[in-house]
Amino acid sequence: MYSVLIVDDSEIIRSVLQRTLSMAKIPLSNIYHAANGQEAVDILDNSWIDLVMTDLNMPVMSGFELIDIMYKRNDLNLIPIIVISTEGSALRIDELKDRGVKGYLRKPFTPESICTTLKQIFGE
């Protein structure tokens, strides 16, 4: 059973991702929601998380800042991260992968692309 943290300032995107996760046929125990990177760090500090799915551009703390914090912390740097964003330059994607990002999906995403990426990460 996996615990997933969805980080996006759009409640609609978080809901769509939760619905997609529920349909992916991956065993899930908990799905947590955060509206920005700071809320995500608070959840990561207090909960076991197996995967983080994050947007990049958010108020308070961006996905970039969240990824940097996770990358630098020994207790968080092995958690796989999937970025779901409208940004998508090759240089940016390479930079994020150097920081441990395991998947990158551009918005608008399809449920199939989410499921494929999840199955690659979880080996399902």
Secondary structure, 3 states (H helix, E strand, C coil): CEEEEEECCCHHHHHHHHHHHHHCCCCEEEEEEECCHHHHHHHHHHCCCCEEEECCCCCCCCHHHHHHHHHHCCCCCCCCEEEEECCCCHHHHHHHHHCCEEEEEECCCCHHHHHHHHHHHHCC
